[in-house]
Amino acid sequence: MDWIVLLPPILAIGLALWTKEVYLSLLAGLWLGTTILVGGNPLMGMRELIDQLVAVFEDPSNTRILLFSLLVGGLIALVQASGGVNGFIEWASSRGWGQTKRGAELLAWMIGMVIFVESSITCLIVGAVNRPLFDRLKIPREKLAFYCDSTSAPVCMSIPLNGWGAFVLGLIAAQGVTDGAVGLLASSLVLNFYAIFAIVFSLVLALTGWSFGGMKRAEMRALETGALIRDGAVPLVAAEIVELEPVPTSGSKARHLIVPILVMVGTIFFGLYVTGEGVIMQGSGSTSVLWAVIAAVGIAMVMYALPGSGKDGAALMNPRDSMALVLKGSGGLIGMVVLVALAFALGQVSRALEMGPYIISVVGTEWPTWWLPALIFIVGSFISFTLGSSWTGFAILIPIALPLAEGLGLSMPLMLGAVLAGGVFGDHASPLSDTSLIASMSAASDHVDHINTQLPYALSLAGCTVVAFLIAGLVM
């Protein structure tokens, strides 16, 4: 009966994709998990469910991410009301950027490639900057969410000068690899086939306009009817935030968007440097992103209160109005924060049920060695997808994959690349992933629609990745 530990995340994901009701689906999966955890008593399972939700906030990293998610809404509301988004569109238009469907999609891809300091920040900036352009060109919100998601985890793990790199280096060092840890990580990056395929594939889609499956239907809907979301869809950000009009004193200046974003990106590096005690790659990602969004909100409020920031030399808005917008924007993301908290709680329960070690025990290692990289990728993909966390997949599999490679004489960079690829797939494709949730929020897309349109692409890339690891296992 050990297999029942797989049921909670599978139930949550299956119900969400079938019913399109993600909140109740997560609660159902969580309740099943806590009921199993307490020995099968559903009433005690409900009590444990509440305890697990409270325990989410006992982890400082989780709490920082939840606070970050709230303040993101405040920042979005501020830059919308300031006219900064409209100003950026006018500034970009004067330079010929984003005037066509191809141009807008390429701009989204390029911004995602440049902002690699933190996956959540990538999703936020790609969505905030490009949503008005996509809306004007009648590109569906699902497509924007795809670009937000496809340039977050894949890019952050491919350019690991961030918390991702620090976390993986720590796991490598824990296996006794100290002097060559950075070199091993660097060597594995070119073998992280899923991340490479996801980045290249999204660029090809931007250049060619090709699509299939649910994404193609969404694009046809937007083109033929002008509907950016399907009838009955519920965007993961309140409509009043997305449709917030600039204040009357707005001068639609691009700097009202650009400066807060630059401050946010700069503060990420500062935060990683400080929390890493001088070593950026050892810094805390969750602390840095929280500092970054607080700094961006603070700078925006100061900027908008200065004389000359609005029309005719007046201030754009006073601090009281700015704070009201921050609170309004944060309130618009309550639903998204609840989803993140539920996803965290389900991950806790899955770990308590020891789902990862169970999967490893079922799969075993009695395979020809050339299969092992592909096998590690498949197992890592399943773990990360069902838990909604690439980092959990890394933590479970790196201590298994590296000693296995050393003992069997396999390429250590290849085995590490397989672990990283599996984690990135899970982060990219899972409806429980925080980056997928933030991508839906930033693009103002229905979350289930985002997953349904992106999943065929992700599964296709995963299939190509399996083939690539099989070939690499034979030749390396």
N, C-alpha and C positions, 0 to 999 in steps of 0.2 A: 504493500500500500504506500510505499515511499513516493510513488508517482503523483500522489495528490498534492505534493508541494508545488507542482507546476500549475495547478488549476487557478489560483488567485489572479496572477497577471494575465493568463490566457483568457479567463472569463472577462476581466476588465477590458482587455483590448478587443475581444470578439464582440462583446455587447456594444462597445462604443462604435465599432465599424458597422454593426447591424442596425442598431436603433438610432444612431446619430445623437444620442444623449450621453455626453461624456461624463457629466457629474455623477449621475446615478450609476453609471457603469463602473466608475472608479470606486464608488462607495460599495457596490455589490462585491467587487473583487477584494476590496479591503476587508469587508465583513467576513467573507469566506475565509480569507487568510487568517484573520484573528480567531475565528471559530476553530480552525484546524490547530492553531497555535495553543489554544487553551484546552484541547482534547475533545472538541466536538460539541460543546455546549453553546448554542447560539446566543443565549442571554449573556453568558460570560464573554462570548466573542464580541458582543456590542460594547460591553464595558472595556474590553481590551482595545477595541477600535478607538474609543475616546482617549484612552491612555496613549495610544500610538500617535494620534493627532497632536496631543499635548507634547509628546516627546520630540516631535519635529522641531519645536522651538528650543529644545534643550541643546541642539547642535548649533553653535554660533554661525557656522557656514550656511546652514539652511536659513537661519533668521536673516542673515545679511542678504541672501538672494531674494527672500520674500520682501524685505524692505526696499531693495533695489527695484523689484518689479512694481511696487506701489509708486515709487518716485519717478519711474520711467513715465507713468501716466501723467504726472505733474509736469515733467519736462516737455512731453508732447503737447500738452495743453498750452504751455507758455509760448513755445515757438509757433504754434498754430495761431494763437491770438495776437502775437507780435507782428504777424505778416511776414515772418522770416521765411516760411516755406514758399509763399507767393513770390517773395523777393528772389529766392534762389532760383525758382523756375524762370523768372524773367531774366536773371543773370545768365543762367545756362542757355536759355533760348537765344540771347543776343550773341552767343558764341557757337550756336548751331548744335548744341548738345541735346540729346533726347527729343528731337523733333519728329522722329519716325519710330515705329514699333521696334525696329532693330536697334536704333540709337538708344532708346530708353532701356531696353533689356541689356545692351552692352554696358550702359552706364551703371546699372544695378550690379552687374557682374564685376565691373572694375572697382567699384566702391567696396564690395565685399572682399576683393582680393587685397586691397590696401589696408583695410581695418582688420588686422589679424591679432590684435592684442588680447581679445576676449570674445568668446563666441556670442554671448548675449548682447554685447555692445555692437557686434557686427550686424546681428539681426535688427537691432533697434535703428541703427543709422541707415542701413539699406532700405528699410521700410519707410522711415520718416522722410527721407530725401526723395525717394522714387514714387511713393504712393500717388501724389498729385499728378505726376507725369503719366503714370500708368492709367490713372482714372481718365485723364483727358484724352488719351489715345485708345480708350476702351479695351484695355488689356485686363483680364479678370484678376481679381485679388488673389485667387489661388496661384496664379503664375508668379506674382510678386512674392508670395509666401515661399514658393519654391526657390526663388533666387536668394531670399533671406536665409533659408535653411541650408541650401547647397553651398553657400560661401561662408558658413559659420564653422561647424565642427571640422569639415574637410580642410579648410584653409588654416584654422588654428592648429591642427595637428601636423600640417605640412610645413608650417613656418612656426616652430614651437618656441618662439621667444616670448613666452607667456606662462601662465599657470599650468597649462597642459604639459609643456615641456618639463617644468619643474616637478610635477607629479610623477611623470613617467621616469624621470631621472632618479627620483627617490625610490621608486619601486625597483629599478635596475640596481641601484646601490645596495638595496636590502638583500639582493641575491649574491653579494660579495663582489660585484663588478664596480670598482670605484675609479681606478685610474682611466679606464677606457669607456666609462659610461657615456660621455658626450659623443665620442666617436661611434659607439654602437648605435646610439639614437640617430645620429646623422646618417649612418649607413642604412638604417632601416627605413628612412623617409622615402627613398626612391623605390622601396619595395612595399609601401603602403598603397597597394593597387586600388583599393576602393576609393580612398581620398583623391588620388590622381584621376581616376575615371570620373568621379563626381564633378570635379572642377572642370575637366576638359569637356564633359558631356554638357554641362550647363552653358559653357562658352559656345559650343556647337549649336545648341538650341537658340541662343541669342543671335548668332550669325545667320542661321538658316530659317528660323521661324518654324521648324519642324516640330510636330507634337503627335502624341497618340493617346489612346485611352481616355480616361476622365478629363485630363488636361485639354485634349483636343475638343471635347464636348463643351468644356467651360469657355474655351476661346471662341467657339462658334456661337455660344449663347451671348457672350459679350459683344461680338461683332454684329450679330443679327438683331438683337433686342436692346443692346446698350446696358444690359443688366450685369453689373460688376460682380454680384454674388447671386446665387440661385434663390428662387422664391422660397421663403421659409428658413433661409440660412440665418444663423445667429453669429455675427462677428465677435471675436474674442476681445473686443474693446467697445465700450459704449458708443453708440452712434453720435451722441452729442459732443464727444471728443473728436471724432473723425471729421465731423461737419462743422466744427467750431470756426466761426468767422473771425477775421482780424478785427481788433478794436478800432473805433473810428479815428483815433490818433495815429494809427499805423501808417508808416511810410513805405511798407513792403520792401524792406532793406535786407539783402541777402546776408549781411553780417549778423543779423539777429538770429539766424540759424547756424551759420558757419562758426561764429565765435564760441557758443556753448558746446558745439560738437568738438571743436579743436581742444577746448579746455578739458572736455571729458576724456578724449583720447590721451592727451598729455598727462592727465592725472592718473590714468591707468599705469603708465610707465613709472611715474613717481611713486605710486602705491606699491607696485611690484618691487621697486628698488628699496623702499623703506622697509617693507615687511620682509623682504629677503635679505635685509642687513647688508645692502650693497650689491647683492647678486640678483638680478632681475628674474632669472629663471627659477629662483627659489622663493619668490614672493607668493603671497596669498591672493589668488584670483578673486575670491568672494569679497575680501576686504577691499581690494583695489577697485572693483566695479562699484561698490557702495560709495566709497570716497569719490569716485569719478562722477557719479550721477548727482551726488550732493553738491560737488563743486560746480557742475554745469548748471544746476538749478539756481545756486547762489549767484553765480556770475550773470546769469540771465536776468535775475531780479534786479541786480545792481545796474546792469546796462540799461534796462528798460526804464529805470527810475531817473536816469541822468537827463539833464536838460539837453535838448537837441536830438534825443533818441526818437522822438515822434515827428509829426508834421509841424512846420512853422516854428521850429525851435523849442517846442514843448516837450515835456517828458512823455514817454510812451504810455506808462501806467505807473501808479504809485504802488508802494510795497504791499499795501492792504489788498489792492486788486490782484497783484501778482500771487499773493498767498492764497487768495480765494480760488484762483485758477489752478494752483498746485493741488489744493484739496479736491477741487472738482475733477481734475485729471486723475488723481490717485483713486478717487471713488469710482471712476470709470473702469478701473482695472481690478476691482475686487473679485470679479468672477475668475479672472486669470490667476490671481494669487491663490484663490481657493483650489483651483486645479493643480497648481504647483505643489501646494501643501499636501493634497491627496496623493499626488504622484510620489512625493517624498515618503509619506507614510506607507504606501504600498511597497516601495523599495525596502524600507526598514523591515516590514513583515516578511518579504521574500528572503531577505538575508537571514532573518531569525529562523526561517524554515530551512536554511542551508540549501537553497535551490541550486546555486552555482556548483558546489561540490557534488551534489546529486547528479547533475548533468554530466560532469566529468566522469563520475563513477560508471554511469550507464554507457557512455561512449567508449571509455577505456582507451588504451594506447596500443592495443594489439593489432596494429596496421603496418603495412609496408611503410618504410620511412618517407618515401617520396609523397605519400598521401598526407603526412602529418601537417604541413603548413596549411593545406586546404581544410583539413579537419579542424585545426585550431581556429581558422577564420570562421567556419560554420558554427562551431560551439560558441565562440566569442560573439558572433552576430546574434545568436539566439538569446544568450544571457543578457546582452546589452539591450536588445529589443524588448524583451519581456520586463526587464527592470527599468528601462528608460534611462539608463546611465552608462555611458562609455567608461567612465572612471571606475565604476564597480567591476565592469568586465576586465579592465586592465589589472585591477588589484587581485582578481581571482586567477587570471590566466598567466600573467608574467611570472609568478613564482613557480608555475608548472612548465611553461614553454621554454624558459631559458635553461633550467637544469636538464630538461628533456633533450634540448638541442646539444648541450655539452656532452651528455651521456651517450647519445647516439651518433655524435659526429656530424650533426646537421649544421647548416648555416645559422648562426645566432641572429644576424640582421634579418634574415628571411623569416625566422620564427617570430621575432619581435614585430616585424612588419605585419605578419598575419594577425597578431593580437591587436595591434593598433587599427588595422583595417576593420576587424570585427567590431571593435568599439565605436569607430566612426560610423559604420553602417547603423548600429543601434541608435546612436545619438541622432542620426539624420532621419531615420525612418520611423522611429517609435512614436506613437501618440502620447506616451508618458514622458518623453524627453523634454527637459526645460527649454532647450533651444527650439524644438518644434513648437512648443507652446508660445514662446516669445516671437517666433516667426509669424505665427497666426495672429498674434496680438498686434505686432508692428505693421503687418499688411492689412489689418482690419478684415481678416478672412475668418470664415467659419472653420473651426479647428478640424472637425471631422472631414470637411471638404478638402482642406489642405492635405490631410493624410491620404485620403482616397485618391487624389489626383497625383500625389507625389510617389505613392507606394509602387505603382507599376514601373516607374523610372528607377527607383531604388532597387527593386528586386531584379530588374534587368541588369543593372550595374553589378549587383551581387553575384549573379550568374556568371558574368564575364570575369569577375574577381576570382571565383572558384577555379575557372579554367586557367587564369594567369598563375595562381598558386600551384596548380597541378603541374604546369609546364616548368615553373621555377623550381619545384621540388625535384623534377627529373634532371634539370641541367645544372643545378647549383650543388 
